[in-house]
Amino acid sequence: MICAFCGHKIKVVDKIGRKDTCPKCNGDLRSCRQCFFFEARAYNECKEIMAERIVDKDRANFCDYFVANNTQQDRVNRTKGARDALEALFRKKK
């Protein structure tokens, strides 16, 4: 898992508890910003439509839909790949 607050790589062995924090920045690991479903542009900043609204996205919470975001690096790689594909598609041919 990569901490959403400081970018520190964290090895997660068991489930992430409500009191677990990042060893580097002390940020809460079971918070919305650390969740797979967190999306700043989505309604209530959450892609999970059944989740209850949580106001403070940086603090630990009891959300039943929490899934640790292990895909932050994959998201960056997918974005770069998509951008490269679009550039190749719209590149002027000589």
C-alpha positions as CSV (number, residue, x, y, z in Angstrom):
1,M,0.0,0.0,0.0
2,I,1.2,3.5,-0.7
3,C,0.3,6.2,1.8
4,A,-1.9,8.8,0.1
5,F,-0.6,11.5,2.4
6,C,3.2,11.1,2.1
7,G,3.8,8.4,-0.6
8,H,5.5,6.0,1.8
9,K,5.3,2.4,0.8
10,I,3.6,0.4,3.6
11,K,3.6,-3.4,3.8
12,V,0.1,-4.5,4.9
13,V,0.0,-8.0,6.5
14,D,-3.5,-8.2,7.9
15,K,-6.7,-6.2,7.6
16,I,-6.2,-2.5,8.2
17,G,-7.7,-1.4,11.6
18,R,-9.3,1.9,12.5
19,K,-6.3,2.8,14.7
20,D,-3.6,1.9,12.2
21,T,-1.4,4.8,11.0
22,C,1.4,5.4,8.5
23,P,4.8,4.9,10.3
24,K,6.3,7.9,8.4
25,C,3.6,10.6,8.5
26,N,1.2,9.2,11.2
27,G,-1.7,9.6,8.8
28,D,-4.7,7.3,9.4
29,L,-4.6,4.3,7.1
30,R,-8.3,3.5,7.3
31,S,-9.5,6.8,5.9
32,C,-11.3,7.7,2.7
33,R,-8.1,9.1,1.1
34,Q,-6.5,5.7,1.5
35,C,-9.5,3.8,0.0
36,F,-9.8,2.4,-3.5
37,F,-13.2,4.0,-3.9
38,F,-12.0,7.6,-3.1
39,E,-12.4,9.9,-6.1
40,A,-12.2,13.6,-5.7
41,R,-14.5,14.2,-8.7
42,A,-17.2,11.7,-7.7
43,Y,-20.3,12.5,-5.7
44,N,-19.4,12.7,-2.0
45,E,-15.8,12.0,-3.2
46,C,-16.6,8.2,-3.3
47,K,-17.2,5.9,-6.2
48,E,-19.1,3.4,-4.0
49,I,-22.7,4.6,-4.3
50,M,-24.0,2.7,-1.3
51,A,-21.4,4.2,1.2
52,E,-22.6,6.8,3.7
53,R,-21.3,10.3,3.4
54,I,-18.2,11.0,5.4
55,V,-17.2,14.6,5.9
56,D,-13.6,14.3,7.0
57,K,-11.8,12.2,4.4
58,D,-8.4,12.3,6.2
59,R,-9.5,10.8,9.5
60,A,-10.1,7.1,10.3
61,N,-13.7,6.0,10.0
62,F,-16.0,2.9,10.2
63,C,-17.0,2.7,6.5
64,D,-18.0,-0.9,5.6
65,Y,-16.9,-0.4,2.0
66,F,-13.3,0.4,2.8
67,V,-10.8,-1.3,0.5
68,A,-7.1,-0.4,0.8
69,N,-5.9,1.5,-2.2
70,N,-3.1,-0.7,-3.5
71,T,-3.5,0.6,-7.0
72,Q,-2.3,4.2,-6.9
73,Q,0.8,3.3,-8.9
74,D,-1.3,1.3,-11.4
75,R,-3.5,4.3,-11.8
76,V,-0.5,6.5,-12.7
77,N,0.7,3.8,-15.2
78,R,-2.8,3.5,-16.8
79,T,-3.1,7.2,-17.2
80,K,0.3,7.5,-18.9
81,G,-0.6,4.5,-21.1
82,A,-3.9,6.1,-22.1
83,R,-2.3,9.4,-22.8
84,D,0.4,7.8,-25.0
85,A,-2.3,5.8,-26.9
86,L,-4.3,9.0,-27.6
87,E,-1.2,10.9,-28.8
88,A,-0.3,8.0,-31.1
89,L,-3.9,8.0,-32.4
90,F,-4.0,11.7,-33.2
91,R,-0.4,12.2,-34.3
92,K,-0.2,13.7,-37.8
93,K,1.0,11.3,-40.4
94,K,3.7,12.4,-42.8
